[in-house]
Amino acid sequence: MPKTSVLTPRVDDFPRWYADLINKAELADNGPVRGTMVIRPYGYAIWERMQAAMDRRIKAAGGQNAYFPLFIPESYLRREAEHVEGFSPELAVVTHAGGKQLEEPVVVRPTSETVIGEYLAKWISSYRDLPLLLNQWANVVRWELRPRIFLRTSEFLWQEGHTAHASATDAAGYARRILHEVYADFMRTELAMPVVAGRKTRRERFAGAVNTMTLEAMMGDGKALQMGTSHELGQNFAKAFDIGFADATQQRQLAWTTSWGTSTRMLGGLIMCHGDDAGLRVPPKLAAVQAVVTVVKAGGPGDPVNVEAVAAQLVSDLTNAGIRTRLDDRVDTPFGRRAVDHELKGVPIRVDVGPRDLAAGTVMLVRRVPSTKESLPVESVVGAAVSAIEQDHQALYDQALQHRDGRTVDVRTVDEAAQAAGSGWARIPWRLLGDEGEAAIAGQGVTVRCLVRPDGSLPETDDVAVEPELLAILARAY
């Protein structure tokens, strides 16, 4: 455990620790309107890395980026009754603009199924136009009564994918491909987070979907966070927006659609999954700044080695080795304060360069994840840093997996599940819980996060007559 701490200890008050960390690590701040946030440069740099890594995977899966309007006619949402009912409490509606009342109110987008559905209907005419695979990076607004930065804000950033297919099989397969090849791979590989892929129950399903699949991660306090979802929408939106096509025999058919999304909530998950009492721990492969070379203090005229020159050369050598490196030569700021700042921000590697160590031909290599310090010859720094990035990234994943598995309990009753969910996750056969048990436990602040097979794989259905061994994962959630 790191010795330095300027944060509320997690064990004392986890929510307070989270708020402290966001503030002191300069990740974000509250916006001027309740429920909004300002993402500061350091936090946004992490989001940019997430966005780029996710975007590469979306494009590899055939997705193309587009942009759709922020304002949606209210009538669009009303075409799909279940959809509008699901989002009604969260909608922000504009009734006046340009100094007068609008003839039709417009909704500030909570999600874009409806407006994109309108254009899918316009752009698709033949089976040759399918599949149409679109993705949008945008902001959305869902009016939040109990906001928390990154986790629940009235406005947040996200990507939302929307696709149309010629068959139910093709649509279902693509929704699963996004879940596994894009989302799960990104979260496990880049975020170093062991997520569980599962199927949502009917109670938790996305409004208007016929199937919702989810990725759930355990946070440091044992609660669950939904990291991303992928939805099969069946033909519900195709019927509402007349998204049809002529098949190979020139018969008109309705398309099958999907939607899927992840958001800046992942930043909150990153903090709560990997952070410790000393601050953030950024997965080394993801970090915008992987290493910082810190000049401990400026060298004097009589020093045999030029401290600043060695530090600058180390920055160059580390950068040439593919490590994203920054120089910290702010010698007018106390070294201890700078060290705490880098620790708070979770910079994976710190190389401290000072005249005393350089006199012996060494520098200090500090690794954030294992919280270790090692004196190394200057010429050994690059090789040690390259190895540390790989090792420490894997160590974060292993620690998170051990934490999750150690706080997941198999139970047989609703009461046992509620008790287990007080400190972690409960796993119970779905046939023993069912819809009635799910409703009962929801009254205790516990939800069914997802349904999985005993081997942990994604089920094809939530019907116990077809899959009698389904397990429900229950937890308190953010």
C-alpha positions in Angstrom: 0.0 0.0 0.0 1.4 3.4 -0.9 2.4 5.5 2.1 1.6 8.9 0.7 -2.1 9.8 0.9 -4.0 13.1 0.6 -7.3 11.4 -0.1 -10.1 10.1 2.2 -9.2 6.4 2.7 -11.5 4.1 0.6 -12.4 1.9 3.5 -13.7 5.0 5.4 -15.8 6.6 2.7 -15.5 5.2 -0.8 -17.8 7.8 -2.5 -15.8 10.6 -0.8 -12.5 9.0 -1.9 -13.8 8.9 -5.4 -14.8 12.6 -5.3 -11.5 13.6 -3.7 -9.5 11.7 -6.4 -11.4 13.3 -9.3 -10.7 16.7 -7.9 -7.1 16.3 -6.7 -5.9 14.4 -9.8 -7.4 17.1 -11.9 -9.7 14.8 -13.9 -12.9 16.8 -14.0 -15.0 19.4 -12.2 -18.7 20.1 -11.8 -20.3 22.2 -14.6 -22.3 25.4 -14.0 -25.6 23.6 -14.5 -26.4 20.9 -11.9 -25.6 17.5 -13.3 -23.1 18.6 -15.9 -19.3 18.2 -15.8 -16.2 19.8 -17.2 -13.6 17.2 -18.2 -10.1 18.7 -17.5 -7.2 18.2 -19.9 -5.7 15.2 -17.9 -9.0 13.4 -17.8 -9.8 14.2 -21.4 -6.4 12.9 -22.5 -7.4 9.5 -21.0 -10.8 9.7 -22.7 -9.1 10.4 -26.0 -6.9 7.3 -25.6 -10.1 5.3 -24.9 -11.9 6.8 -27.8 -9.1 6.1 -30.3 -8.7 2.5 -29.1 -12.4 1.8 -29.3 -12.7 3.6 -32.7 -10.1 1.3 -34.2 -12.0 -1.7 -33.1 -15.4 -0.4 -34.3 -13.9 0.3 -37.8 -12.3 -3.1 -37.9 -15.8 -4.6 -37.3 -17.0 -2.6 -40.4 -18.5 0.4 -38.6 -18.4 3.8 -40.2 -18.6 7.1 -38.3 -21.4 9.6 -39.0 -23.1 12.4 -37.1 -26.7 13.1 -36.4 -28.5 16.1 -34.9 -28.6 16.9 -31.2 -32.3 18.0 -31.5 -34.9 15.3 -32.3 -38.6 16.0 -33.0 -40.7 14.9 -30.1 -42.9 13.0 -32.5 -40.0 10.7 -33.5 -39.8 9.3 -30.0 -43.5 8.7 -29.8 -43.4 6.4 -32.7 -41.9 3.6 -30.6 -44.1 3.6 -27.5 -41.9 1.4 -25.2 -38.9 3.5 -26.1 -40.4 6.9 -25.2 -41.9 5.4 -22.0 -38.5 4.2 -21.0 -36.8 7.6 -21.5 -39.6 10.0 -20.5 -38.3 10.7 -17.0 -34.9 11.7 -18.3 -35.9 13.8 -21.3 -34.8 17.5 -21.7 -37.4 19.1 -24.0 -37.0 22.5 -25.8 -40.4 24.3 -26.2 -39.2 27.8 -27.0 -36.4 29.1 -29.4 -35.8 32.2 -31.4 -38.0 34.2 -29.0 -41.2 32.2 -29.7 -42.9 28.9 -28.9 -42.0 26.0 -31.2 -44.8 24.4 -33.2 -43.5 21.0 -32.1 -41.2 20.5 -29.1 -37.8 19.1 -29.8 -36.0 16.7 -27.5 -32.3 17.0 -26.7 -31.1 13.5 -27.7 -31.0 10.9 -24.9 -30.0 8.4 -27.5 -30.4 8.3 -31.3 -32.4 5.2 -32.3 -35.3 7.4 -33.5 -33.5 10.0 -35.6 -31.2 7.4 -37.1 -34.1 5.2 -37.8 -35.7 8.0 -39.8 -32.6 8.1 -42.0 -32.1 4.4 -42.3 -35.5 4.3 -43.8 -34.5 7.0 -46.3 -31.1 5.5 -47.2 -32.0 1.8 -47.5 -34.0 0.5 -50.4 -32.5 -2.8 -51.4 -30.9 -5.8 -49.7 -27.7 -4.6 -51.5 -27.7 -1.7 -49.1 -27.4 -4.0 -46.1 -25.9 -4.3 -43.6 -25.6 -0.6 -42.9 -23.2 -0.2 -40.0 -23.1 3.3 -38.4 -21.4 4.7 -35.4 -21.6 8.2 -33.8 -19.3 9.9 -31.3 -21.4 12.5 -29.6 -22.9 14.0 -26.4 -26.3 13.0 -25.0 -28.5 14.4 -22.3 -30.5 12.4 -19.8 -31.7 14.6 -16.9 -30.1 13.1 -13.8 -31.6 13.6 -10.4 -28.6 12.2 -8.4 -25.5 13.2 -10.4 -22.0 11.9 -9.9 -19.1 12.9 -12.2 -18.5 10.3 -14.9 -21.0 7.8 -13.5 -24.2 9.7 -13.8 -24.4 13.2 -15.3 -27.1 15.0 -17.2 -24.8 15.4 -20.2 -22.1 12.9 -21.1 -19.9 11.8 -24.0 -20.3 8.5 -25.7 -20.3 6.4 -28.9 -23.5 4.9 -30.1 -23.7 2.3 -32.9 -26.8 1.7 -35.0 -27.0 -0.9 -37.6 -29.6 -2.4 -40.0 -29.5 -6.0 -41.3 -31.4 -8.3 -43.7 -32.0 -11.0 -41.2 -32.5 -11.6 -37.5 -29.5 -13.9 -37.5 -27.2 -11.4 -39.0 -28.3 -8.6 -36.6 -27.9 -10.9 -33.5 -24.5 -12.0 -34.7 -23.3 -8.4 -35.2 -24.6 -7.3 -31.8 -22.6 -10.1 -30.2 -19.6 -9.3 -32.3 -19.6 -5.8 -31.0 -20.0 -7.0 -27.4 -17.1 -9.4 -27.6 -14.6 -8.2 -30.3 -15.0 -4.5 -29.7 -16.2 -3.8 -26.1 -15.0 -6.8 -24.1 -11.6 -6.9 -25.9 -11.1 -3.2 -25.3 -12.0 -3.3 -21.7 -9.8 -6.3 -20.9 -6.9 -5.4 -23.1 -6.7 -1.6 -22.8 -8.5 -0.9 -19.5 -7.1 -4.0 -17.8 -10.6 -4.7 -16.4 -12.0 -8.2 -16.1 -15.6 -7.7 -17.3 -18.4 -10.3 -17.3 -20.4 -10.6 -20.5 -24.1 -11.5 -19.8 -27.7 -11.1 -20.9 -30.0 -8.6 -19.2 -33.3 -9.8 -17.7 -36.5 -8.6 -19.2 -36.9 -6.2 -16.3 -33.5 -4.6 -17.1 -33.7 -4.7 -20.9 -33.2 -1.5 -22.9 -36.5 0.2 -23.8 -37.6 -1.1 -27.2 -35.1 -4.0 -27.4 -35.8 -7.7 -27.7 -32.4 -8.6 -26.1 -29.8 -6.5 -24.2 -26.3 -7.8 -23.6 -24.1 -6.2 -21.0 -20.5 -6.0 -19.7 -20.3 -5.7 -15.9 -17.3 -4.9 -13.8 -16.7 -5.0 -10.1 -15.5 -1.8 -8.4 -13.2 -1.4 -5.5 -16.1 -1.4 -3.0 -17.7 -4.6 -4.4 -20.5 -2.8 -6.3 -21.1 -3.4 -10.0 -20.8 -0.9 -12.9 -22.4 -1.5 -16.3 -19.5 -0.7 -18.7 -21.3 -1.1 -22.0 -24.3 -2.6 -23.7 -25.3 -4.1 -27.0 -28.9 -4.4 -28.0 -30.9 -6.5 -30.5 -33.8 -4.3 -31.4 -35.6 -6.9 -33.5 -38.0 -5.2 -36.0 -39.5 -2.8 -33.4 -37.8 0.3 -34.8 -38.1 -0.9 -38.3 -41.9 -1.1 -38.0 -42.0 2.3 -36.3 -39.9 4.0 -38.9 -40.7 1.8 -41.9 -37.1 0.7 -42.4 -37.6 -1.7 -45.3 -35.8 -3.1 -48.3 -36.5 -5.1 -51.4 -35.0 -8.6 -51.1 -33.5 -10.7 -53.9 -37.0 -11.6 -55.2 -38.1 -7.9 -55.1 -40.4 -8.7 -52.1 -40.5 -5.9 -49.5 -39.1 -6.9 -46.1 -38.5 -5.1 -42.8 -34.9 -4.7 -41.6 -33.6 -6.0 -38.3 -31.7 -3.4 -36.3 -29.2 -3.2 -33.4 -27.8 -0.4 -31.2 -24.8 -0.4 -28.8 -23.0 2.1 -26.7 -20.3 3.0 -24.2 -19.6 6.3 -22.5 -17.4 8.4 -20.3 -18.8 6.2 -17.5 -15.8 4.0 -18.4 -13.6 6.7 -16.9 -15.5 6.4 -13.6 -15.0 2.6 -13.8 -11.3 3.0 -14.4 -11.0 5.1 -11.3 -13.0 2.8 -9.0 -11.6 -0.4 -10.3 -7.9 0.4 -10.2 -7.5 3.4 -7.8 -6.0 3.1 -4.4 -5.6 5.3 -1.3 -2.8 7.2 -3.0 -4.8 8.0 -6.1 -5.4 6.9 -9.6 -3.6 3.9 -11.2 -3.8 4.3 -15.0 -3.3 1.0 -16.9 0.2 1.6 -18.5 -0.8 0.7 -22.1 -3.7 3.2 -21.9 -2.0 6.1 -20.2 -1.6 9.3 -22.1 1.6 9.8 -20.1 3.3 6.5 -19.5 6.5 7.9 -17.9 7.5 11.2 -16.4 11.2 12.1 -16.1 11.5 14.4 -13.0 14.4 16.7 -12.3 14.8 16.4 -8.5 16.8 19.6 -8.4 18.9 21.6 -10.7 22.6 20.8 -10.8 25.2 23.2 -9.5 28.2 24.7 -11.4 30.5 22.2 -9.8 28.4 19.0 -10.5 30.3 16.6 -12.7 27.1 15.7 -14.7 24.5 18.1 -16.2 21.2 17.0 -14.6 19.0 18.7 -17.1 20.8 17.3 -20.0 20.6 13.7 -18.7 16.9 14.2 -18.0 16.3 15.5 -21.5 18.2 12.6 -23.0 16.2 10.1 -21.0 13.0 11.7 -22.3 14.3 11.3 -25.8 15.4 7.7 -25.3 12.2 6.6 -23.7 10.1 8.3 -26.4 12.2 6.6 -29.1 11.4 3.3 -27.4 7.7 3.9 -27.9 7.0 5.2 -24.3 4.8 8.3 -24.1 7.1 10.4 -21.9 7.0 13.9 -20.4 9.7 16.0 -18.7 9.0 17.6 -15.3 11.7 20.2 -14.8 9.7 22.5 -12.5 12.5 22.8 -9.9 10.8 25.9 -8.5 8.1 23.5 -7.2 9.2 21.2 -4.3 10.0 17.7 -5.4 7.8 16.1 -2.8 4.8 18.0 -4.1 5.5 17.0 -7.7 6.0 13.3 -6.7 2.6 13.3 -4.9 1.0 14.9 -7.9 2.3 12.2 -10.3 1.2 9.5 -7.9 -2.3 11.0 -7.6 -2.6 11.1 -11.4 -1.5 7.5 -11.7 1.5 8.0 -14.0 2.8 4.4 -14.4 6.5 5.2 -14.3 8.5 8.0 -12.8 12.2 8.5 -13.3 13.8 10.8 -10.7 17.0 12.4 -11.9 19.1 14.2 -9.2 22.7 15.3 -8.9 23.5 13.0 -6.0 22.3 9.9 -7.8 23.9 10.9 -11.1 27.3 11.3 -9.4 27.1 7.5 -8.9 25.7 7.0 -12.5 22.2 6.1 -11.4 18.6 7.4 -11.3 15.6 6.3 -9.4 12.8 4.3 -11.2 9.5 4.5 -9.4 6.6 2.2 -10.5 3.1 3.3 -9.6 1.3 -0.1 -9.8 3.5 -2.2 -7.4 4.5 1.0 -5.6 8.3 0.3 -5.8 11.5 2.3 -6.1 14.7 1.0 -7.6 18.0 2.6 -8.2 19.2 1.8 -11.7 22.2 2.7 -13.9 21.1 5.4 -16.4 21.7 3.1 -19.3 19.3 0.5 -17.9 16.3 2.8 -17.5 14.8 2.3 -21.0 14.8 -1.5 -20.9 13.4 -1.5 -17.3 10.6 0.9 -18.3 9.6 -1.2 -21.3 9.4 -4.3 -19.1 7.5 -2.5 -16.4 4.8 -1.3 -18.7 4.0 -4.8 -19.8 4.3 -6.3 -16.3 2.3 -3.6 -14.5 -0.5 -3.6 -17.0 -1.0 -7.3 -16.5 -0.7 -6.9 -12.7 -3.6 -4.5 -12.7 -5.8 -6.9 -14.5 -4.7 -9.8 -12.2 -5.4 -7.8 -9.1 -8.9 -6.7 -10.4 -9.7 -10.3 -11.3 -8.6 -11.6 -7.9 -10.6 -8.9 -6.2 -13.8 -9.8 -8.2 -13.5 -13.5 -7.8 -12.7 -13.2 -4.1 -15.9 -11.2 -3.5 -18.3 -13.3 -5.6 -20.4 -15.8 -3.6 -22.6 -18.6 -4.7 -26.0 -18.5 -2.9 -29.3 -20.4 -3.0 -31.8 -17.9 -1.6 -32.9 -14.3 -2.0 -31.9 -13.5 1.6 -28.4 -15.0 1.1 -28.1 -12.9 -2.1 -29.0 -9.7 -0.4 -26.5 -10.4 2.3 -23.7 -11.2 -0.1 -24.5 -8.1 -2.2 -23.6 -6.0 0.8 -19.9 -6.5 0.1 -19.7 -8.0 -3.3 -21.6 -10.1 -5.9 -24.0 -13.0 -5.4 -24.5 -15.7 -8.0 -27.7 -17.7 -7.9 -29.5 -20.1 -10.2 -32.0 -18.1 -12.2 -34.7 -20.8 -11.8 -34.5 -20.2 -8.0 -34.8 -16.5 -8.3 -37.1 -15.8 -11.3 -39.1 -12.7 -12.0 -40.7 -12.6 -8.5 -37.4 -12.9 -6.7 -35.9 -10.3 -8.9 -38.6 -7.8 -8.0 -38.3 -8.6 -4.3 -34.6 -8.1 -4.2 -34.8 -4.9 -6.2 -36.7 -3.5 -3.2 -33.6 -4.1 -1.1 -31.4 -2.1 -3.5 -30.0 -5.2 -5.3 -30.4 -5.8 -9.0 -29.8 -8.7 -11.4 -26.8 -7.4 -13.3 -26.9 -10.2 -15.9 -27.5 -13.8 -16.7 -24.7 -16.1 -17.6 -24.1 -19.8 -18.2 -22.2 -21.8 -15.6 -19.1 -21.6 -17.7 -19.4 -17.8 -17.8 -20.4 -17.6 -21.5 -23.2 -15.5 -22.9 -26.6 -17.3 -23.0 -28.8 -17.3 -26.1 -32.0 -16.9 -24.1 -33.3 -16.2 -20.6 -35.8 -19.1 -20.8 -35.0 -21.7 -18.2 -36.9 -24.3 -20.2 -34.2 -23.9 -22.8 -31.2 -23.1 -20.6 -32.1 -24.6 -17.1 -28.6 -23.9 -15.6 -28.6 -20.2 -16.1 -27.0 -18.2 -13.3 -28.0 -14.7 -12.2 -25.3 -12.3 -11.0 -26.8 -9.9 -8.3 -25.1 -6.8 -6.9 -25.6 -3.3 -5.7 -24.7 -1.1 -8.6 -23.8 2.4 -9.6 
